[in-house]
Amino acid sequence: MTHSRRYFLRRLLRRVPMPVLAALFGLLTGAAVWIVIDPIQTNAIGNIFDKELRGQLETRASESLARFDSFTQSYVNTARLLAHHRRMADYLEPVFWFSTEGEAPLLYKKKAPVWLPEDAIEGLPVKPSLALLADLEGNIREIYQLGDKALPRETTTELQHALANEQQQAYITRLDGDLYMLIAERVEDASYNLMGSLVLLIRIDQDFLRASQQRASNSQTTVALVDGETQTILASSSNTDLLDGANIKALESDYVITAQSFFDYGNSPLNLLFATLISRDVVEATRQSIIAVERRHRLTGAAIVGLIFVLLFILISSRINRLLKRVAKFSSRALQIEHPTPQGGNQLLIMEDWIRSFTQAVMRAREEMRAKYTAEIQEREALKTAVLDASLDPIVTIDQAGRIVDFNPTAEKIFGYDRDEVLNQSLDQLILDKGSREAFNSLLYDCLEEPAPETPTVLRTLSARRKDGKLFPVEVAIKPVMLEDRLFFTTYIRDISERKRQAQEIASLAAFPGESPLPVLRINQPGVVIYANKASDALLEYWGCKRMQTVPIYWKRLVDRILESGRAREVEVETSGGVFSLLLAPVANLGYVNVYGRDITAIRQAEEEARHRQNELIHVSRLSTMGEMATGIAHELNQPLSAIVNFANGCARRIRLGIGEKEELVRAMEQISLQAKRAGEIIKRLRGMVTRQQPVREYADLNALVKDACALIAHDRQKLRITIELLLSRQPVIARIDPVQIEQVILNLLRNALDALGDRPDEDRHLLIETGFSSQGMAFIRVKDNGSGIAAEDLKHLFDPFFSTKKTGMGMGLSISQTIVAEHNGRIMADSLKGKGTVFTIELPASSVIAESIAS
């Protein structure tokens, strides 16, 4: 019967979902806890409220008393201001009070007295009942009545008692049964003579007490002044008069009372207490309100906790449902165990039944799978055996002692042993060199220390030995294998003889730049010299850097430009070690530039020697030209010399004979000087042409060079009766040249033109010389004759050395002229038609800036 009841209860609980059970359990548990905890918490909150209330009441009472003191002090300050006001001093200046008994004081009711400013009392919350002016004996001289209350009869006696002390007085007293605050302040006339006192009487009643609590007025809080001896209330801020005259002991049942004594109120004869009263009904209502709020918060918290508890169980239930579905899918797919998918109910009980049935199904499936996997392992081993047999590398299996248990066919082929003759033999003794056995045993020992299959494979390079004794390098790796609780090691051996040979070739190629006698460097994009061979030391010294340092900024920018363009560039540098031609070849994809240097010191020296020989040849050419022109130059020089002789003889004869005027002799002497200068210019030009000098570059006017050259051929021109037409540029044609060499070229062209015009009739010999600027901005000199011209086949070889169209010519003039013009970055061109004449044009780089400055 008990078993049946338990089975029925289990089936019932199995149908109820977990969140519902959690909600029911939470409600029952919460109700039980609430019944126990609610009275305890309510009592604790009440005690906390009472304790906090006492502290708050004491604080409020202290604040109320402080406000009352501050309020009364404002009246004291007002009295002090009125007593020392200018009106009071001016009023008392002519006043003299005689001591006459029975004289009635002066009374003001509606209109304020002169000695009291009209607006002085208007700003006070509660106006004083009376303002009095008393003499030094305490006799009241003037009365200002502000309300309906007349002057109390006991005022004079109280005032005389108060004024017995010369200091100011401010205290609370009782006059004719009412409470008053009496404030007495000494007054002086304009001459600072003490005249008496200003007295303010303020009635302390309901309005005064309310006004004293102006910023903290509360209808639930009442303040009162209590007689300390009789414990009766003298005045209160209550809306009713029920509290006035009541004993505070009798009020303790209805009010919470806090009483405090005053600190100091002058010569007051009263023992006053300042009391604060709060209705107990209000306190109790506040207490119940706080308890109700706390109870609501407690209920809210309990509801939230219960909701979280239910949500948590819903989450757990959903996770269990998901887990059960996954287990059902897993058992269906992996284990082929069909199980119904759970639909609802108590997931914990469902999962318990599931686990029981699933465990039994897994046990059955495991037995079936073991038999299946055993067959698969046997097939896999057969496949591995086939792989080992087909491997291109030797594979040897050994046991823990290092004895061979398997030897694949590749190992038989490489080492020369049969499988049967190596079984159970030590691998290191059989196929390893003596020097490599210790390293192999160390590697095997490491595998024994960590025989896990996931141990990373470690490669070692060893020396192996074939059966014939030949040694060769191998790479060995060992992998541990567990087979039926026994540990074996599969040893993979790879012949690396070919790889070693290739590595040596690569190393040899890598050492090639270092062995080169020429500089080889590599500079990356940041400008760092990442490689430089020994021959590059001169370049590194020139740059002022070392290997793995940055080249100068100019070279770094050059490397950037070469990498950006992707084109090689050749530059030339002159170092202390010689002149180098550097080829900078970019490798853009790797971000560096290879620099290949070539020592061209000998080449540059040969070129310099060639230039020197060329200058000598040019000089010889000038001498030859001058030799050819010697007759003309002598004739040119003879004319001024003959004129000098004639003028000198004439002057001497006139002086001896004493004839002739002084002016005639002076003119003759001037002619002698002029002809001497002319001869000097001819000699100067001749010397400039024949003097050996180094090539120079200076700015010169081509117009002037043309004129000088024409002067040198003047005799030949006159002899041949040739007409020369000069079309020179109006502005200077300035170029940076060697004037002597360019004049030599012009002179050579002019002499060639004179020779070409010799065959023409005398009246038809014309020579045109033109200077100016071409459309490309080049300065040009053009020499045009109307001679017989040059044949087309001769025109092609006109500038070749030793080629001449003249019978007596050497054929070097135009070749040397072309060399001179080329060195000036210019060019010389010839154009001719047979029988029409020839035009030679020289083009040189012009300097327009210098031309403009000279012209200006």
C-alpha positions in Angstrom: 0.0 0.0 0.0 2.9 2.4 0.8 4.6 1.6 -2.5 1.4 2.2 -4.4 0.8 5.6 -2.7 4.4 6.6 -3.4 4.0 5.6 -7.0 0.8 7.6 -7.3 2.4 10.6 -5.7 5.3 10.4 -8.0 3.1 10.2 -11.1 1.1 13.2 -9.8 4.2 15.3 -9.2 5.6 14.2 -12.6 2.6 15.9 -14.3 3.0 19.2 -12.4 5.5 21.6 -14.1 8.4 22.9 -12.1 7.5 26.6 -12.2 4.0 25.8 -10.8 5.6 23.8 -7.9 8.1 26.6 -7.4 5.3 29.2 -7.2 3.2 27.1 -4.7 6.3 26.4 -2.6 7.3 30.1 -2.6 3.8 31.2 -1.6 3.5 28.8 1.3 7.0 29.5 2.5 6.5 33.3 2.2 3.2 33.2 4.2 4.9 31.3 7.0 7.8 33.6 7.1 5.5 36.7 7.0 3.5 35.5 10.0 6.6 35.1 12.1 8.6 38.1 10.9 5.9 40.8 10.5 5.3 41.5 14.3 9.1 41.5 15.0 9.8 44.0 12.2 6.9 46.2 13.1 8.1 46.5 16.7 11.7 47.1 15.6 10.6 49.8 13.2 8.5 51.4 16.0 11.5 51.5 18.3 13.6 53.0 15.6 10.9 55.6 14.9 10.7 56.5 18.6 14.5 56.9 18.9 14.7 59.0 15.8 11.7 61.0 16.9 13.4 62.0 20.2 16.4 63.1 18.4 14.4 65.1 15.8 12.4 66.8 18.6 15.5 67.8 20.5 16.9 69.2 17.3 13.7 71.0 16.4 13.4 72.5 19.9 17.0 73.8 19.7 16.3 75.3 16.3 13.1 76.9 17.6 14.9 78.4 20.6 17.7 79.7 18.3 15.1 81.3 16.0 13.4 82.9 19.0 16.7 84.3 20.2 17.5 85.6 16.8 14.1 87.1 16.5 14.3 89.0 19.8 17.9 90.1 19.0 16.5 91.9 15.9 14.4 94.1 18.3 17.5 94.8 20.4 19.3 95.9 17.3 16.4 98.1 16.2 16.4 99.7 19.6 20.1 100.4 19.4 19.7 101.9 15.9 16.9 104.2 17.1 18.8 105.3 20.2 21.8 106.3 18.2 19.9 107.8 15.3 20.6 111.4 14.2 17.0 112.4 14.9 17.3 111.4 18.5 20.5 113.3 19.0 19.1 116.4 17.3 15.9 116.2 19.3 17.7 115.9 22.7 20.2 118.8 22.0 17.9 121.6 23.2 15.9 119.5 25.7 16.4 119.8 29.4 14.3 117.7 31.8 13.6 119.2 35.2 13.0 117.0 38.1 9.3 117.8 38.7 7.2 115.3 40.5 3.7 114.6 39.3 4.2 116.0 35.8 2.5 113.7 33.2 4.7 112.4 30.4 4.1 113.6 26.8 1.9 111.0 25.0 1.9 110.3 21.2 -0.8 108.0 19.8 -1.5 108.5 16.1 1.5 110.4 15.0 5.1 109.3 15.6 7.3 111.6 17.7 10.1 113.6 16.1 12.8 111.5 17.6 11.5 108.3 16.1 11.9 107.8 12.3 8.5 107.0 10.6 9.8 103.9 8.8 12.0 102.5 11.5 9.4 100.3 13.1 7.4 99.5 9.9 9.8 96.7 8.9 9.4 94.7 12.1 7.2 91.6 12.0 5.4 92.6 15.2 5.3 96.2 16.2 6.3 97.2 19.8 3.4 98.1 22.0 5.1 101.2 23.4 8.2 103.3 22.8 9.3 105.3 25.8 11.8 108.1 26.4 13.0 108.2 30.1 15.5 110.5 31.9 18.5 109.4 33.8 16.4 108.7 37.0 14.0 106.4 35.2 11.2 108.9 34.9 9.1 108.5 31.8 9.2 111.8 29.8 7.6 110.8 26.5 5.3 107.9 25.5 4.6 106.7 21.9 1.6 104.3 22.0 1.6 102.1 18.9 -1.4 99.9 19.8 -4.5 99.8 21.9 -2.7 98.7 25.0 -2.0 101.6 27.4 1.2 101.9 29.5 1.1 99.2 32.3 1.1 100.6 35.8 4.1 98.6 36.8 6.2 100.0 34.0 7.8 102.9 36.0 8.9 100.7 38.8 10.2 98.0 36.4 12.0 100.7 34.4 13.7 102.3 37.4 14.9 98.8 38.4 16.2 98.1 34.9 18.0 101.5 34.6 19.8 101.0 37.8 22.5 99.4 35.7 24.0 101.8 33.2 24.4 99.1 30.6 21.7 98.3 28.1 18.9 95.9 29.2 16.8 93.4 27.2 14.8 90.8 29.0 11.3 89.4 29.4 9.1 90.5 32.3 5.5 90.4 33.4 3.6 93.7 33.6 0.0 93.8 34.7 -0.2 90.1 34.2 1.0 90.2 30.5 4.4 89.1 29.2 6.5 91.9 27.7 10.0 92.1 26.3 11.7 95.2 27.7 14.6 96.8 25.8 16.3 99.8 27.3 19.1 101.7 25.4 21.0 104.8 26.5 20.5 108.0 24.4 22.8 111.0 24.0 22.3 114.5 22.6 24.3 115.9 19.7 27.1 116.9 22.1 27.4 113.3 23.3 25.9 114.1 26.7 24.0 111.2 28.3 20.3 112.2 28.5 18.5 109.1 29.4 17.2 105.9 27.8 15.0 104.7 24.9 12.7 101.9 26.0 10.8 99.5 23.8 8.0 97.3 25.2 7.0 94.4 23.0 4.1 92.3 24.1 4.8 88.6 23.9 1.7 86.8 22.7 0.5 84.4 20.1 1.5 86.7 17.2 5.0 87.3 18.5 5.7 83.6 19.1 4.4 82.7 15.6 6.5 85.5 14.0 9.6 84.2 15.9 9.2 80.9 13.9 8.5 82.6 10.6 10.7 80.3 8.4 9.7 77.1 10.1 6.1 77.6 10.9 4.2 74.4 11.2 0.6 73.9 12.2 1.5 70.7 13.9 4.2 72.3 16.1 3.5 74.7 18.9 6.1 76.8 20.9 5.3 78.3 24.3 6.9 80.2 27.2 6.5 78.3 30.5 7.0 79.5 34.0 9.8 77.3 35.4 8.5 77.4 38.9 4.8 76.7 38.4 5.2 74.7 35.1 2.3 76.7 33.6 2.2 78.1 30.1 2.4 81.9 30.0 2.1 82.3 26.2 1.9 80.1 23.2 1.7 80.1 19.4 -1.4 77.9 19.5 -4.5 79.0 17.5 -6.6 78.5 20.6 -6.3 79.8 24.1 -6.7 76.3 25.5 -3.0 76.0 26.2 -2.5 79.4 28.0 -2.3 78.9 31.7 -2.3 75.1 31.4 0.1 72.9 33.4 2.6 71.1 31.0 2.4 67.9 33.2 -1.3 67.7 32.4 -0.6 68.0 28.6 2.0 65.2 28.4 -0.8 62.7 27.6 -1.8 64.7 24.5 1.5 66.3 23.4 5.2 65.4 23.1 6.8 68.2 25.1 10.5 69.4 24.9 11.4 72.2 27.3 14.7 74.3 27.4 15.9 77.1 29.6 17.0 80.5 28.3 20.6 81.3 28.4 20.5 85.0 29.5 17.8 87.6 29.5 19.3 90.5 31.6 17.7 91.2 35.0 14.5 89.3 34.3 12.8 88.3 37.6 11.1 85.3 35.8 12.4 81.8 35.5 11.2 81.0 32.0 11.4 77.8 29.9 11.0 77.6 26.1 8.8 74.6 25.2 8.0 72.9 21.9 4.8 70.8 21.8 3.8 68.3 19.1 0.5 66.4 19.1 0.8 62.8 19.9 -2.0 62.0 17.4 0.2 63.5 14.7 3.2 61.4 15.9 1.2 58.2 16.0 -0.2 58.8 12.5 3.3 59.4 11.2 4.5 56.2 12.9 1.7 54.1 11.4 2.3 55.7 8.0 6.0 54.7 8.1 5.1 51.2 9.2 2.6 50.9 6.4 5.2 52.1 3.8 7.8 49.7 5.1 5.2 46.8 5.0 4.4 47.7 1.4 8.0 47.7 0.5 8.4 44.4 2.2 5.5 42.9 0.3 6.9 44.3 -3.0 10.4 42.8 -2.2 8.8 39.5 -1.4 6.8 39.6 -4.6 9.9 40.4 -6.6 11.9 37.6 -4.9 9.1 35.2 -5.6 8.9 36.3 -9.2 12.6 35.9 -9.6 12.4 32.5 -8.0 9.6 31.4 -10.4 11.5 32.9 -13.4 14.6 31.0 -12.3 12.7 27.8 -12.2 11.2 28.6 -15.6 14.7 29.1 -16.9 16.0 25.9 -15.3 13.0 24.0 -16.6 13.5 25.4 -20.2 17.2 24.5 -20.0 16.4 21.0 -18.8 13.8 20.6 -21.6 16.4 21.7 -24.1 18.9 19.3 -22.7 16.4 16.5 -22.8 15.7 17.3 -26.5 19.4 17.3 -27.3 19.9 14.0 -25.5 17.0 12.6 -27.5 18.5 13.8 -30.8 21.9 12.5 -29.8 20.6 9.1 -28.9 18.7 9.0 -32.1 21.5 10.2 -34.4 24.7 8.9 -32.7 23.5 5.8 -30.8 20.4 5.0 -33.0 18.3 4.9 -29.8 14.8 6.1 -30.4 13.3 8.1 -27.4 10.1 10.2 -27.3 10.7 13.9 -27.0 9.4 15.3 -23.6 6.3 17.5 -23.9 5.7 18.7 -20.3 5.6 17.9 -16.6 8.2 18.0 -13.9 11.5 18.1 -15.7 13.6 16.9 -12.8 11.6 13.7 -12.4 11.5 13.3 -16.2 15.2 13.7 -16.5 15.8 11.2 -13.7 13.7 8.6 -15.6 15.5 9.6 -18.8 19.0 9.1 -17.3 18.1 5.7 -16.0 16.8 4.5 -19.4 19.6 6.4 -21.3 22.3 4.8 -19.2 21.0 1.3 -20.0 20.8 2.2 -23.7 24.4 3.6 -23.7 25.7 0.4 -22.1 24.1 -1.6 -24.9 25.4 0.8 -27.6 28.9 0.7 -26.2 29.1 -3.0 -26.5 27.9 -2.8 -30.1 30.3 0.0 -30.9 33.3 -1.8 -29.3 32.9 -4.7 -31.7 32.5 -2.3 -34.6 35.5 -0.2 -33.7 37.7 -3.2 -33.2 37.1 -4.2 -36.8 37.7 -0.6 -37.9 41.0 -0.5 -36.0 42.2 -3.6 -37.7 41.4 -2.1 -41.1 43.2 1.1 -40.1 46.3 -0.8 -39.0 46.3 -2.5 -42.4 46.0 0.9 -44.1 48.9 2.3 -42.0 51.0 -0.7 -42.9 50.4 0.1 -46.6 51.3 3.7 -46.0 54.5 2.8 -44.3 55.5 0.5 -47.1 54.8 3.2 -49.7 56.6 6.0 -47.8 59.5 7.7 -49.6 61.3 8.1 -46.3 62.7 5.3 -44.0 60.3 4.6 -41.1 61.5 2.4 -38.3 59.4 1.3 -35.3 61.3 0.6 -32.1 60.3 -0.5 -28.6 61.2 1.2 -25.3 64.7 -0.4 -25.3 65.4 1.0 -28.8 65.2 -2.4 -30.5 63.8 -2.5 -34.0 60.3 -4.1 -34.4 59.5 -2.9 -37.9 61.6 -1.8 -40.9 59.7 -0.4 -43.9 60.9 -1.2 -47.5 62.3 2.3 -48.0 64.6 1.8 -45.0 65.7 -1.5 -46.6 66.5 0.3 -49.8 68.4 3.2 -48.3 70.4 1.4 -45.6 71.0 -1.8 -47.5 69.6 -4.2 -44.8 66.8 -6.7 -45.1 64.0 -6.5 -42.7 64.6 -9.9 -41.1 68.3 -9.2 -40.3 67.6 -5.9 -38.4 64.6 -7.1 -36.2 65.4 -7.0 -32.4 68.7 -5.1 -33.1 69.5 -1.8 -31.5 68.7 1.0 -34.0 71.5 3.4 -32.9 74.2 0.7 -33.0 73.0 -0.5 -36.4 72.4 2.6 -38.6 73.7 5.6 -36.7 77.3 7.0 -36.7 79.1 6.8 -33.4 79.0 10.6 -32.9 75.2 10.7 -33.3 74.2 7.9 -30.9 74.3 10.1 -27.8 72.0 12.7 -29.4 69.6 10.0 -30.6 69.4 8.4 -27.1 68.8 11.9 -25.6 65.9 12.4 -28.0 64.5 9.0 -27.2 64.8 9.7 -23.5 62.8 12.9 -23.9 60.0 10.9 -25.5 60.1 8.4 -22.7 59.6 11.3 -20.2 56.5 12.6 -22.0 55.1 9.7 -24.0 51.8 11.4 -24.7 50.7 11.2 -28.4 50.2 15.0 -28.5 53.8 15.6 -27.6 55.3 17.9 -30.3 57.6 16.3 -32.8 61.3 17.3 -32.4 63.7 17.1 -35.4 67.4 16.3 -34.9 70.0 16.3 -37.6 72.3 13.2 -37.2 74.8 11.2 -39.2 73.6 7.8 -40.5 75.6 4.9 -41.8 74.7 2.5 -44.6 75.5 -1.2 -44.6 78.5 -0.5 -46.8 79.8 2.0 -44.2 79.1 5.1 -46.2 78.0 8.1 -44.0 75.3 10.6 -45.0 73.3 13.3 -43.1 69.7 12.5 -42.0 66.9 14.3 -40.2 65.4 12.1 -37.4 62.0 12.6 -35.7 60.4 10.3 -33.0 56.7 9.9 -32.3 55.4 7.8 -29.4 52.6 5.3 -30.1 50.6 3.4 -27.4 49.4 -0.1 -28.6 47.5 -2.2 -26.0 49.3 -0.7 -23.0 52.7 -1.0 -24.7 54.8 2.0 -25.7 56.4 2.0 -29.1 58.2 4.8 -31.0 57.9 5.5 -34.7 61.2 6.9 -36.0 61.0 8.9 -39.2 64.4 9.2 -41.0 64.9 11.6 -44.0 68.0 11.7 -46.2 69.0 15.3 -46.4 72.2 14.9 -48.5 70.6 16.8 -51.4 69.2 19.5 -49.1 72.7 20.0 -47.5 74.2 20.4 -51.0 71.6 22.9 -52.0 72.1 24.8 -48.7 75.8 25.0 -49.4 75.1 26.4 -52.9 72.7 28.9 -51.5 75.3 29.9 -48.8 77.9 30.2 -51.6 75.6 32.5 -53.6 74.8 34.5 -50.5 78.6 35.0 -50.0 79.0 36.2 -53.6 78.4 39.9 -52.8 80.8 39.8 -49.9 83.5 38.3 -52.1 83.0 40.9 -54.9 85.9 43.4 -55.2 83.3 46.0 -56.2 81.0 47.8 -53.8 77.6 46.1 -53.3 75.1 47.6 -50.8 71.4 47.3 -49.9 69.5 50.3 -48.5 65.9 49.9 -47.3 63.2 52.5 -47.7 63.9 54.3 -44.3 67.4 54.8 -45.6 69.2 52.3 -43.4 72.2 50.4 -44.9 71.2 46.8 -44.2 74.1 45.3 -46.1 77.4 46.5 -47.4 80.4 44.3 -48.4 84.0 45.1 -47.6 84.6 47.0 -50.8 81.9 49.5 -49.8 83.9 51.0 -46.9 85.0 53.9 -49.1 81.3 54.8 -49.8 80.3 54.4 -46.2 83.1 56.8 -45.2 81.9 59.2 -47.9 78.4 59.1 -46.5 79.6 59.3 -42.9 77.7 56.3 -41.7 78.2 52.6 -40.8 76.3 49.4 -41.5 72.8 49.5 -40.0 72.9 53.3 -39.9 71.0 55.8 -42.0 72.5 57.4 -45.1 72.4 61.2 -45.4 69.0 62.9 -46.1 69.8 63.5 -49.8 70.5 59.8 -50.5 67.4 58.8 -48.5 65.3 61.0 -50.7 67.0 59.6 -53.7 66.1 56.0 -52.5 62.5 57.1 -52.0 62.3 58.5 -55.5 63.8 55.4 -57.1 61.4 53.1 -55.2 58.5 55.3 -56.2 59.4 55.4 -59.9 60.5 51.7 -60.0 63.3 52.6 -62.5 67.0 52.2 -61.9 69.3 55.2 -61.8 73.0 55.7 -62.1 74.9 58.4 -60.2 78.5 59.2 -59.8 80.3 60.1 -56.6 83.9 61.1 -55.9 85.3 59.8 -52.6 88.7 59.7 -51.0 89.1 56.2 -52.4 88.3 57.3 -56.0 85.4 58.0 -58.3 82.6 55.5 -58.3 79.6 55.0 -60.7 76.7 53.7 -58.6 73.8 51.9 -60.2 70.7 52.0 -57.9 68.3 49.2 -58.8 65.0 49.2 -56.9 63.3 46.1 -55.6 59.9 47.8 -54.9 58.0 44.7 -53.7 60.5 44.2 -50.9 61.1 47.9 -50.2 64.8 48.2 -50.7 67.3 49.4 -53.3 70.4 47.4 -54.4 73.5 49.6 -55.0 76.1 48.2 -57.4 79.3 50.3 -57.5 82.0 50.5 -60.2 85.4 52.2 -59.7 85.7 54.5 -62.7 88.7 56.5 -61.4 91.0 55.3 -64.2 88.2 56.1 -66.8 87.8 59.6 -65.4 91.6 60.1 -65.4 91.7 59.0 -69.0 88.9 61.4 -69.9 90.7 64.2 -68.2 93.9 63.3 -70.1 91.9 63.3 -73.3 90.4 66.7 -72.5 93.9 68.0 -71.9 95.1 66.6 -75.2 92.0 68.1 -76.8 92.8 71.5 -75.4 96.4 71.2 -76.7 95.0 70.3 -80.1 92.7 73.3 -80.0 95.6 75.5 -79.1 97.6 74.0 -82.0 94.7 74.7 -84.2 94.6 78.3 -83.1 98.4 78.6 -83.8 97.9 77.1 -87.2 95.1 79.5 -87.9 97.2 82.4 -86.8 100.1 81.1 -89.0 97.8 81.1 -91.9 96.7 84.6 -91.1 100.2 85.9 -90.4 100.4 87.9 -93.7 97.1 89.7 -93.1 97.9 90.3 -89.5 101.3 91.7 -90.4 99.7 94.0 -92.9 97.1 95.1 -90.3 99.9 95.8 -87.8 102.1 97.6 -90.5 99.5 100.2 -91.2 99.4 101.8 -87.6 103.1 101.4 -87.3 103.7 103.2 -90.7 101.3 106.0 -89.6 103.2 106.3 -86.3 106.6 106.6 -88.1 105.2 109.2 -90.6 103.6 111.4 -87.8 106.7 111.1 -85.7 109.1 112.2 -88.5 106.8 115.1 -89.4 106.8 116.3 -85.8 110.6 116.0 -85.5 111.1 118.0 -88.8 108.8 120.8 -87.7 110.5 121.0 -84.4 114.0 121.2 -85.9 112.9 123.9 -88.5 110.9 125.7 -85.9 107.8 125.8 -88.1 104.3 124.7 -87.3 101.9 125.7 -84.6 101.5 124.0 -81.3 98.0 122.8 -82.1 99.3 121.0 -85.2 102.0 119.2 -83.2 99.4 118.2 -80.5 97.1 116.8 -83.2 100.0 114.8 -84.7 100.9 113.4 -81.3 97.3 112.4 -80.7 97.4 110.5 -84.1 100.6 108.7 -82.9 98.8 107.7 -79.7 95.7 106.5 -81.6 97.7 104.4 -84.0 99.7 102.9 -81.2 96.5 101.9 -79.4 95.3 100.4 -82.6 98.5 98.3 -83.0 98.2 97.3 -79.3 94.6 96.0 -79.8 95.8 93.9 -82.8 98.6 92.5 -80.7 96.3 91.9 -77.7 93.8 90.0 -79.9 96.6 88.0 -81.4 98.1 87.1 -78.1 94.7 86.1 -76.7 94.3 83.7 -79.6 97.7 82.0 -79.3 98.2 82.0 -75.5 97.8 78.5 -73.9 95.2 78.7 -71.1 92.8 76.4 -69.2 89.2 76.3 -70.3 87.1 78.8 -68.5 83.4 79.6 -68.3 82.2 83.2 -68.1 79.4 85.3 -69.4 80.2 87.0 -72.7 78.4 88.8 -75.5 78.4 86.9 -78.8 78.1 90.2 -80.7 81.4 91.3 -79.4 83.1 88.0 -80.3 81.8 88.3 -83.9 83.2 91.9 -84.1 86.6 90.8 -82.8 86.7 87.9 -85.3 85.8 90.2 -88.1 88.6 92.5 -87.1 91.2 89.6 -87.3 90.1 88.8 -90.9 89.9 92.5 -92.0 93.0 92.3 -94.2 92.0 89.1 -96.0 88.5 90.5 -96.5 89.9 93.7 -98.1 92.3 91.7 -100.2 89.5 89.5 -101.5 87.1 92.4 -101.8 84.4 90.6 -99.8 81.3 92.4 -98.6 80.5 91.4 -95.0 77.0 92.2 -93.7 76.4 92.1 -90.0 72.9 91.5 -88.7 73.6 91.5 -85.0 70.9 91.4 -82.4 70.0 94.7 -80.9 70.2 93.4 -77.4 73.3 91.6 -76.1 73.4 87.9 -76.8 74.8 86.6 -73.6 76.0 83.0 -73.0 78.2 81.3 -70.4 81.2 80.2 -72.6 85.0 80.2 -73.0 85.3 83.4 -75.1 88.7 82.3 -76.7 87.4 78.9 -77.8 84.1 80.3 -79.2 86.0 83.1 -81.0 88.2 80.4 -82.5 85.1 78.6 -83.8 83.8 81.8 -85.3 87.1 82.6 -86.9 87.4 79.1 -88.4 83.9 79.5 -90.0 84.8 83.0 -91.3 88.1 81.7 -92.8 86.2 78.8 -94.4 83.7 81.3 -95.9 86.6 83.4 -97.3 88.1 80.4 -98.9 84.7 79.4 -100.4 84.2 82.9 -101.8 87.6 83.0 -103.6 86.2 81.3 -106.7 83.4 83.9 -107.0 83.7 87.1 -109.1 85.0 90.1 -107.2 81.7 92.0 -107.4 79.6 88.9 -106.2 81.4 88.0 -102.9 78.9 88.3 -100.0 79.2 87.1 -96.4 76.3 87.5 -93.9 76.9 87.1 -90.2 73.7 87.0 -88.0 73.2 86.7 -84.2 70.0 86.4 -82.1 67.8 83.9 -80.2 66.0 80.9 -81.6 62.4 79.9 -80.8 63.7 77.4 -78.3 65.5 80.1 -76.4 69.0 79.2 -77.7 71.6 81.9 -78.6 72.8 81.5 -82.2 75.5 82.7 -84.6 74.8 82.2 -88.3 77.5 82.5 -91.0 76.1 82.5 -94.6 78.1 82.8 -97.8 77.2 82.7 -101.5 80.1 80.5 -102.5 80.1 77.3 -104.6 78.5 75.2 -101.8 79.3 71.7 -100.6 78.2 68.4 -102.2 75.6 66.3 -100.4 78.0 63.3 -100.1 80.7 65.6 -98.5 78.2 67.3 -96.2 77.7 64.0 -94.3 81.4 63.8 -93.4 82.0 67.5 -92.9 82.7 67.2 -89.2 84.8 64.0 -89.4 88.4 64.4 -88.4 90.9 64.8 -91.2 88.1 65.3 -93.8 88.5 68.4 -95.9 87.1 69.7 -99.2 90.2 72.0 -99.7 93.3 70.6 -101.3 95.7 72.1 -98.7 93.4 71.6 -95.6 94.2 69.3 -92.7 90.5 68.5 -92.0 90.6 69.3 -88.3 89.1 72.8 -88.1 85.4 71.8 -88.2 86.0 68.6 -86.1 87.6 70.7 -83.3 84.9 73.4 -83.7 82.2 70.7 -83.2 84.0 69.4 -80.1 84.3 72.9 -78.6 80.6 73.6 -79.2 79.5 70.2 -77.8 81.5 70.9 -74.6 79.4 74.1 -74.2 76.2 72.0 -74.4 75.5 73.5 -77.8 75.5 72.2 -81.4 76.9 73.3 -84.8 75.0 72.6 -88.0 75.8 73.0 -91.7 73.3 73.4 -94.6 74.5 73.7 -98.2 73.4 73.4 -101.8 75.9 72.9 -104.6 76.3 76.3 -106.3 74.1 78.2 -103.9 76.4 78.7 -100.9 76.7 77.3 -97.4 75.1 78.2 -94.0 76.8 77.3 -90.7 74.8 77.8 -87.5 76.1 77.7 -83.9 73.5 77.3 -81.1 74.5 77.8 -77.5 72.5 78.0 -74.2 71.5 81.6 -73.7 71.4 83.5 -70.4 68.4 85.8 -70.7 68.8 87.1 -67.1 72.3 88.3 -67.7 71.3 89.7 -71.1 68.6 91.8 -69.5 70.9 93.1 -66.7 73.6 94.1 -69.2 71.0 95.7 -71.5 69.7 97.7 -68.6 
